[in-house]
């Protein structure tokens, strides 16, 4: 199915952009989220009511940026559209939002005093996706995650009133881990659908493989032999072993958050850790089969979070939140 975002470029694109009131723009953002994100109704119930509009506005920005980067099928066109999206962001920060997403987002940015950098970093990452299709080192992959994943967590912290670097660094651990486990889960799909490989070449080389071996296997041109298959499993095992401690470190953030904002973050962590366990259970053989989390497991994760919601109190004594300027204590 074609991206809803791309379908709307004639109405809300670079050449024409219908003007909406804030109320209309906010409703548009909520509608976009509901249509694109099937679990939004559940997640929104976990998000404090006072923040649901703001979360929808930020999500709408991310949805548009992501689709402009990944759904056009033309890298040059994607770069053109992302450059336009960057200009729209700049106009928003100058107090002149034009696009419905930014009309809705501007009051959210103002209310929570959100800097432009996390939004700019996300656009940077989507632009990088058009230019970089292979990664040579683990450090390069981590650097990419700093712009493709970590800004999302920082935006959530801003929305929740937390601005200090200590919490942001812990959030970065969780967001990077989520991005990485998605990479190790989706090796085949990334090759087939995007011609991208996030598995770093240095780890492949260590185990006697190259990016070309993965492409040849997926294409059916030259399937991996038994020895190479075992080598691939060792590659993914090593990458999963490097990823798992990030989830554990990210958990340190939980007691430093108010109970009413902690739960959504916990749910994403539980989900990522469940995928990691699924990769281990299938003996790391993700090149042919995509590991998935069963509906039963998802239900148990949700019940676990909902149970904690029912009995959560306080903020763990871990400092105050702020909503305008300043640092959280």
N, C-alpha and C positions, 0 to 999 in steps of 0.2 A: 504494500500500500504506500502511495506517495506521501511524503512528509506534509503534514498540515501546514507547517511553516512555509515550505516552498509553494504550496498551493495558494498562499496568501500574499505572495510577493507582488502580484499585480495591484493589490489594494494597499498593502503596507510595505512596499519596497522602495528602492532608491529612486525610481522614476515617478512614483505616486505614493502618497501616504495620507490616507484619510485621517482627519483630525477627530479625536474623541475627547470627551470630557474625562475628568479623573474617574468619575463613577463608572463610565462606560469602559474606560481602559482597565480599571481594576476588575470589572466583570469579565472582560476579555481575557485577562491573565488567568483568572480562576477557571474559565472555560477551557483555555489551552491546557492547563495543568490536568484537569479532569479527563480530557480527551487523550492526552499523551501518557498519563501516568496512572495506571489502573489502580494502584494502591493508595492514591492520594487521600481518598475519603478516610482510610484507616489511619494513615500517617497524620492527617490534619487533626484527627481526634486526639492524638498524642501531643501535638503541638499546642501550647497554651493559646487559648482563644484570642488573646490580645495580640498574638504574633502571626495568626494564620494569613491575614492579608499580606503582610510583609514577606512571609515565606513564599506565597504564591507569586508575588512580584519578582522576587529574586529567581525563583525557578523559571519563570517565563523568560527572563534574560538568558539563563543558561540553555534553555531549550532552543531558543532562536539561534544562539551562537553555535551550539552543537550541530544543529541541522544545516546551518549555512556552511559549516565546515565539512560535514560528512555525507550530506544527502544529495548534492548536486550532480555527482558523477564526473565533475570537471574541475580539476585542481585550480586552474587559472580563474575560472568563474568563482570558485569558493574564495580565493584570495581577494577578488574584487568585492565580493559581498561582505567578507569579514572586514575589509578596509572601510566600507560604508558603515558597518555596524560600529566600528571604532569611532567614526565621526559622529554617529548618533549618540554614543556614550559621552563624547566630549561635549556635545551640545547640551546633554542632560546636566552635566556638571557645571555648565555655564548658566544654568537656570532656564534653558530654552528647549525642553524636551519636545520632540515632534512625534516620534513613533509611539504607538499605544503602550508598548512595553515600558518605555522610558517615562511616559506620562504617568503611569502607575508607579514606577520605581522611584521617581524623583522625591516624593514625600517620604518614602521609606529611607532613602539615602540621607535626607535631611534630618529626619527624626532620630535616626541612630548614628548620625555623624560617620557614615561609612566612607572610607577613602576610596579613590578610584582604582588603586593598585590591584586588588583582587579581581576586579572585573577586567582590567587590562591584561592581567596575567592569563586569565582564561582565554581571551582572544589570542594572545601570543601562542598559547598551546595549540589552539585550533589552526592557526596559521602554520605552526611547525609541522602539524600533521600533513599539510599539503607539500611540504618540502623534504621532510625526513621520513624515510620508509624503513630504515634499518638502523639498529643501535649497536654500537661496537662494544660498549662497556656498561657495567652495572651503574657506574656513576652517571653516565648519560641518561639512563632510564630514570634514575632517581631525580635528576635535574628536571626532566620532563614532568615528572609527577609533582614537583614543586609548583608548576604552573597549571597543570591539567587537573589536579585533585586537591591540593592543599588549600587553594583559594576558596573552595566551596566550604570547607570547615571553618575557615576564618570568617567568611560571610555569616555563617550560622552563629558564631560567637559574637560578632558585632550585633546581630539582631537580638541576641539574648542578653546584651549589655556587658559583655566581657571584652576587654581591650588589651589585656596584659600579654606580654610576649611568652610568659611561662605557659599559660593555658594554650596559646596559639601553637607553640612547639609540640605540645602533647596532642593537640588536634591534628597537626600535620602527620604525626605517626599513624594515627588511625586512617586518615584519608589516603596517605601513600600506600598503606597496607591494602586498603580496599581496591585501589587502582591496580596494584601489582597482582593481587590474586585474580582479578578480572583478566589481566594479561595472560597469566599462566593457564587460566580456564579456557580462554578463547583463542589459542594459538592458531588453530585451523581456520576459524571464522575470520580472524583478522587478515590471514593470507588470502582467503577466497574473496572476501567482500571488500577489503581495503588495500590489498597488497602491502600490508605492514607486518613487520615482525618486531616485537618488543623484547623477545628473548635476546639478551646481549651476546654478541659474537664471542667475547672473551670466555664466557662460561661454556658455550658450545665447543669452542676450540679446545678447552681444557678436557673435554670428554670425547674429542675426536670427530666433532661434527661441524658443519658450516650452515649458514642460512640457506644456501642452495640445496642442501640435503632436505630441508623441511619443505621447501617449495616443490622440489621434484617429487617428494612423497605425496603431498596433497594433490598435486596435479595428476598423479598416476603415472608420470613419466618414468620415475625410478623409485619404487617403494623402498623403504628402509629394510635392510635385512635384520635378522634376529639380533646380531651384535649391535647394530646401530639403534634398534628399538630400545635395547637395554640402556645404551648410552643416553638416548633421549630421556628415558625415565630418570636417569641419574641427574640430568640437567634440571629437570623440573623439581626433583627432590631437593636439590641444592637451593634452587630459587625459592621454593616453599619454606625451606628451613631458614632462609634469610628474611622472609616476610613475616613469619609467625611472631618473632619477638616484638615487632612493631605493634601488632595488635595488643600484646601484653603491656607494652609501655603506654599505649594510648588509653588503657583502662585507668591509669593513674588520674586521668582528667575527671572521671565520673564524680568522685566525692567533692570535687572543686566546682561543681555546677549545682544550681538550684534544682530541686527534685522535679519541678514541672518542666524543665528543659532537658533534663538528663536522659529521659526515657527514649526519645527519638534517636539520640546518639547511640545509646545502648543497642537499640534494635538493629542499626546498621552494622555495628560491630559484631553482634551475634550472627547476622546474616553472612558477613564476610568470613567469619571463623567457621561457619557451617560449610561454605564452599571450600575452604582450605581442607577441612576434614574429608570432604567428598573427593577431593583430588588425591589425598592420601589413600583413601579406601580403594580407589581404582588403580592404585599402584602407579600413579603419575603419568599414565598413558593418555595424555590429553590431545594428542595430535590427530586421533581418529574419532574420539568420543568426547563430547563436551560434558563435564561433570555438572550435575544439577542438584538442587536441594528439593527434596520431595515436598508435596503439599502438606503432608503430616508434620514434617520438620518445621515448615514455615508456620504452621498453625501453633506448634508448641513454642516457637520463638515469640510469636505474638502473645500467646497466653502468658508466657513468662514476664513479658514487659507489662502487660495489662495488670497482672497480679501485683507487680511492683508499684504500678501507678496507684492502685487502690490503697496501698499501705505506705506509700512514700510520704515523708514529712521532712520539712526543713531543708537546709542547703548544705548539711554536713559540716557546718561551722567553718566553711572554707573561704570566707571573705564575701564582700559585697559586690553587687552588680551596679553598673552605671548605664544610663540611657543617653546621655549627652556629654560628649567630651570626657576628658580625664581618663584615669586608669582604674581598673577594678583593683580593689585592695586584696 
